[in-house]
Amino acid sequence: MFTYIYQGNTYTNTDIAYMRNLGMDDEAIEAVHSQKEYELERANAGVRDECEKRITKHWSPIGQINAALGIYSAAEAQDCIDCINAHRSACNLLLERSDLLDVNYTDDAHWPSV
C-alpha cells in the first residue's frame, strides 16, 4: 500500500481534494503523486521481470528460439507457446490491478505452474 507522511502523520488517500483538505499545497501534492507513480513504475517493472524469470525457468531463451525455429517437435513447441502465453496472461492480470502496490507479485499463487 502506498503511504506518505504529512506533518508527522501517515496517509494513504492520494485524492487531490483530500490532500488539499489536509493543508497540502500543490507542490506537496505533486511530490506525493510523483512518488506514487515512481513506485508503480517500479512495481510494473518488477512484475515484468518476475514474468521473464518464470518463463526462463521453464524455457531458456535458447529453448524458446529452438521451439520457434521448429527444432523441437510440434508438441514441444506448443508447450513452449502455452507456457509463455500463460505467464504473459498472469503478468497482464497483475499489471491491471489497481492494488498492485499491495500485492506480493513474487508469490507463486499469482503465476501458472506450467
GROMACS elastic network, one bead per residue, 0.5 to 0.9 nm:
[ bonds ]
;  ai    aj funct       b0    kb
    1    12     6  0.74462   500
    1    99     6  0.73863   500
    1   100     6  0.82137   500
    1   101     6  0.52235   500
    1   103     6  0.83677   500
    2    11     6  0.85455   500
    2    12     6  0.60259   500
    2    13     6  0.87108   500
    2    14     6  0.89766   500
    2    36     6  0.67058   500
    2    39     6  0.81620   500
    2   101     6  0.64618   500
    2   102     6  0.77586   500
    3    10     6  0.64422   500
    3    11     6  0.54767   500
    3    13     6  0.79707   500
    3    14     6  0.87546   500
    3    36     6  0.84960   500
    4     9     6  0.82289   500
    4    10     6  0.55979   500
    4    11     6  0.54282   500
    4    12     6  0.65061   500
    4    13     6  0.88462   500
    4    14     6  0.88059   500
    4    32     6  0.69386   500
    4    35     6  0.89420   500
    4    36     6  0.89646   500
    5     8     6  0.60163   500
    5     9     6  0.53539   500
    5    11     6  0.61918   500
    5    12     6  0.89294   500
    6     9     6  0.54217   500
    6    10     6  0.64994   500
    6    11     6  0.74799   500
    6    22     6  0.84397   500
    6    24     6  0.80664   500
    6    28     6  0.89258   500
    7    10     6  0.84959   500
   11    14     6  0.80661   500
   13    16     6  0.87106   500
   13    18     6  0.70623   500
   13    19     6  0.76043   500
   14    17     6  0.86076   500
   14    18     6  0.71113   500
   14    19     6  0.65346   500
   14    29     6  0.81131   500
   14    32     6  0.75635   500
   14    33     6  0.72385   500
   14    36     6  0.88113   500
   15    18     6  0.52591   500
   15    19     6  0.62101   500
   15    20     6  0.86692   500
   16    19     6  0.50766   500
   16    20     6  0.60787   500
   16    21     6  0.84890   500
   16    26     6  0.89627   500
   16    29     6  0.70408   500
   17    20     6  0.51124   500
   17    21     6  0.61111   500
   17    22     6  0.87156   500
   18    21     6  0.50330   500
   18    22     6  0.64526   500
   18    23     6  0.89653   500
   19    22     6  0.50542   500
   19    23     6  0.66944   500
   19    24     6  0.56962   500
   19    25     6  0.83101   500
   19    28     6  0.89541   500
   19    29     6  0.67931   500
   20    23     6  0.50251   500
   20    25     6  0.66269   500
   20    26     6  0.80683   500
   20    29     6  0.79174   500
   21    24     6  0.73052   500
   24    27     6  0.79960   500
   24    28     6  0.58902   500
   24    29     6  0.63400   500
   25    28     6  0.54366   500
   25    29     6  0.62978   500
   25    30     6  0.86945   500
   26    29     6  0.50527   500
   26    30     6  0.60387   500
   26    31     6  0.85263   500
   27    30     6  0.51227   500
   27    31     6  0.61705   500
   27    32     6  0.87569   500
   28    31     6  0.50065   500
   28    32     6  0.63133   500
   28    33     6  0.86939   500
   29    32     6  0.51901   500
   29    33     6  0.62468   500
   29    34     6  0.85493   500
   30    33     6  0.50716   500
   30    34     6  0.59551   500
   30    35     6  0.85021   500
   31    34     6  0.50749   500
   31    35     6  0.61514   500
   31    36     6  0.86275   500
   32    35     6  0.51523   500
   32    36     6  0.62003   500
   32    37     6  0.86257   500
   33    36     6  0.50763   500
   33    37     6  0.61139   500
   33    38     6  0.85463   500
   34    37     6  0.50959   500
   34    38     6  0.61265   500
   34    39     6  0.86555   500
   35    38     6  0.50261   500
   35    39     6  0.62159   500
   35    40     6  0.86182   500
   36    39     6  0.51250   500
   36    40     6  0.61843   500
   36    41     6  0.86366   500
   37    40     6  0.50373   500
   37    41     6  0.61498   500
   37    42     6  0.86320   500
   38    41     6  0.50991   500
   38    42     6  0.62684   500
   38    43     6  0.86517   500
   39    42     6  0.50568   500
   39    43     6  0.61535   500
   39    44     6  0.85907   500
   39   101     6  0.76163   500
   40    44     6  0.60589   500
   40    45     6  0.85381   500
   40   100     6  0.75120   500
   40   101     6  0.67139   500
   41    44     6  0.50488   500
   41    45     6  0.61790   500
   41    46     6  0.84997   500
   42    45     6  0.51026   500
   42    46     6  0.60549   500
   42    47     6  0.86538   500
   43    47     6  0.61643   500
   43    48     6  0.86538   500
   43    95     6  0.85754   500
   43   100     6  0.71488   500
   43   101     6  0.67400   500
   43   105     6  0.85800   500
   44    47     6  0.51486   500
   44    48     6  0.63327   500
   44    49     6  0.86367   500
   44    94     6  0.85415   500
   44    95     6  0.62184   500
   44   100     6  0.82180   500
   45    48     6  0.51185   500
   45    49     6  0.60947   500
   45    50     6  0.85160   500
   46    49     6  0.50464   500
   46    50     6  0.60325   500
   46    51     6  0.85237   500
   46   105     6  0.80072   500
   46   106     6  0.87843   500
   47    50     6  0.50445   500
   47    51     6  0.61408   500
   47    52     6  0.86755   500
   47    91     6  0.64870   500
   47    92     6  0.89840   500
   47    94     6  0.73132   500
   47    95     6  0.72247   500
   47   105     6  0.62652   500
   47   106     6  0.78284   500
   48    51     6  0.50380   500
   48    52     6  0.62475   500
   48    53     6  0.85855   500
   48    88     6  0.87950   500
   48    91     6  0.66913   500
   48    92     6  0.89471   500
   48    95     6  0.85921   500
   49    52     6  0.51214   500
   49    53     6  0.60917   500
   49    54     6  0.86016   500
   50    53     6  0.50184   500
   50    54     6  0.61410   500
   50    55     6  0.86087   500
   50    91     6  0.84668   500
   50   105     6  0.77195   500
   50   106     6  0.66649   500
   51    54     6  0.51898   500
   51    55     6  0.61867   500
   51    56     6  0.86346   500
   51    87     6  0.61681   500
   51    88     6  0.69903   500
   51    90     6  0.81619   500
   51    91     6  0.61670   500
   51   111     6  0.82905   500
   52    55     6  0.51506   500
   52    56     6  0.61474   500
   52    57     6  0.84971   500
   52    87     6  0.83610   500
   52    88     6  0.88544   500
   53    56     6  0.52813   500
   53    57     6  0.61441   500
   54    58     6  0.68145   500
   54    59     6  0.86758   500
   54    87     6  0.76038   500
   54   111     6  0.83694   500
   55    58     6  0.54457   500
   55    59     6  0.58936   500
   55    60     6  0.76221   500
   55    80     6  0.89958   500
   55    83     6  0.69500   500
   55    84     6  0.61660   500
   55    87     6  0.67492   500
   55    88     6  0.89211   500
   56    61     6  0.65458   500
   56    63     6  0.88990   500
   56    64     6  0.86648   500
   57    60     6  0.67126   500
   58    80     6  0.82807   500
   58    83     6  0.77378   500
   58   114     6  0.77290   500
   59    62     6  0.79080   500
   59    63     6  0.55637   500
   59    64     6  0.59990   500
   59    80     6  0.67604   500
   59    83     6  0.82175   500
   59    84     6  0.86024   500
   60    64     6  0.61841   500
   60    65     6  0.86340   500
   61    64     6  0.50299   500
   61    65     6  0.62363   500
   61    66     6  0.85959   500
   62    65     6  0.50558   500
   62    66     6  0.60783   500
   62    67     6  0.85265   500
   63    66     6  0.50190   500
   63    67     6  0.60764   500
   63    68     6  0.85566   500
   63    72     6  0.87617   500
   63    80     6  0.83694   500
   64    67     6  0.50902   500
   64    68     6  0.61871   500
   64    69     6  0.86124   500
   64    77     6  0.81829   500
   64    80     6  0.67279   500
   64    81     6  0.85248   500
   65    68     6  0.50363   500
   65    69     6  0.60953   500
   65    70     6  0.86781   500
   65    71     6  0.87637   500
   66    69     6  0.50268   500
   66    70     6  0.62712   500
   66    71     6  0.52201   500
   66    72     6  0.65155   500
   66    77     6  0.83558   500
   67    70     6  0.52872   500
   67    71     6  0.58904   500
   67    72     6  0.53821   500
   67    73     6  0.79053   500
   67    74     6  0.83369   500
   67    76     6  0.71061   500
   67    78     6  0.82019   500
   67    80     6  0.69172   500
   67    81     6  0.84643   500
   68    71     6  0.76798   500
   68    72     6  0.84498   500
   68    77     6  0.68713   500
   68    80     6  0.88080   500
   68    81     6  0.88029   500
   69    72     6  0.80308   500
   70    73     6  0.69485   500
   70    74     6  0.74308   500
   70    77     6  0.72170   500
   71    74     6  0.89655   500
   71    77     6  0.85017   500
   72    75     6  0.79850   500
   72    76     6  0.58556   500
   72    77     6  0.60443   500
   73    76     6  0.51617   500
   73    77     6  0.61407   500
   73    78     6  0.85181   500
   74    77     6  0.50701   500
   74    78     6  0.60707   500
   74    79     6  0.85757   500
   75    78     6  0.50474   500
   75    79     6  0.61678   500
   75    80     6  0.87245   500
   76    80     6  0.63417   500
   76    81     6  0.87209   500
   77    80     6  0.51112   500
   77    81     6  0.63140   500
   77    82     6  0.86280   500
   78    82     6  0.59654   500
   78    83     6  0.84202   500
   79    82     6  0.50794   500
   79    83     6  0.60534   500
   79    84     6  0.86086   500
   79   114     6  0.86541   500
   80    83     6  0.51268   500
   80    84     6  0.62192   500
   80    85     6  0.85587   500
   81    84     6  0.52177   500
   81    85     6  0.60277   500
   81    86     6  0.84833   500
   82    85     6  0.51108   500
   82    86     6  0.59680   500
   82    87     6  0.85264   500
   82   114     6  0.82344   500
   83    86     6  0.52403   500
   83    87     6  0.62424   500
   83    88     6  0.85905   500
   83   112     6  0.81827   500
   83   113     6  0.88086   500
   83   114     6  0.58693   500
   84    87     6  0.52371   500
   84    88     6  0.60532   500
   84    89     6  0.85054   500
   85    88     6  0.50653   500
   85    89     6  0.60086   500
   85    90     6  0.85803   500
   86    89     6  0.51548   500
   86    90     6  0.62981   500
   86    91     6  0.86068   500
   86   111     6  0.81999   500
   86   112     6  0.64046   500
   86   114     6  0.79124   500
   87    90     6  0.50686   500
   87    91     6  0.60346   500
   87    92     6  0.85742   500
   87   111     6  0.65679   500
   87   112     6  0.63703   500
   87   114     6  0.87060   500
   88    92     6  0.60670   500
   88    93     6  0.85600   500
   89    92     6  0.51396   500
   89    93     6  0.62508   500
   89    94     6  0.87175   500
   90    93     6  0.51231   500
   90    94     6  0.63230   500
   90    95     6  0.86967   500
   90   110     6  0.66871   500
   90   111     6  0.58887   500
   90   112     6  0.73029   500
   91    94     6  0.52007   500
   91    95     6  0.61959   500
   91    96     6  0.87135   500
   91   110     6  0.84718   500
   91   111     6  0.79519   500
   92    96     6  0.61728   500
   92    97     6  0.88262   500
   93    96     6  0.52714   500
   93    97     6  0.66296   500
   93   110     6  0.89505   500
   94    97     6  0.53777   500
   94    98     6  0.89003   500
   94   100     6  0.68160   500
   94   103     6  0.84724   500
   94   105     6  0.73778   500
   94   110     6  0.78234   500
   95    98     6  0.82467   500
   95   100     6  0.70357   500
   96    99     6  0.88295   500
   96   100     6  0.79352   500
   97   100     6  0.52944   500
   97   101     6  0.89179   500
   97   103     6  0.88419   500
   98   101     6  0.81066   500
   99   102     6  0.53984   500
   99   103     6  0.66915   500
  100   103     6  0.51130   500
  100   104     6  0.81790   500
  100   105     6  0.80552   500
  101   104     6  0.81382   500
  103   106     6  0.86664   500
  103   107     6  0.86917   500
  104   107     6  0.57071   500
  104   110     6  0.86687   500
  105   108     6  0.80643   500
  105   109     6  0.87039   500
  105   110     6  0.66150   500
  105   111     6  0.85938   500
  106   109     6  0.85031   500
  106   110     6  0.76016   500
  106   111     6  0.84159   500
  107   110     6  0.60085   500
  107   111     6  0.75954   500
  108   111     6  0.53431   500
  108   112     6  0.77077   500
  108   113     6  0.80831   500
  109   112     6  0.77957   500
  111   114     6  0.89579   500
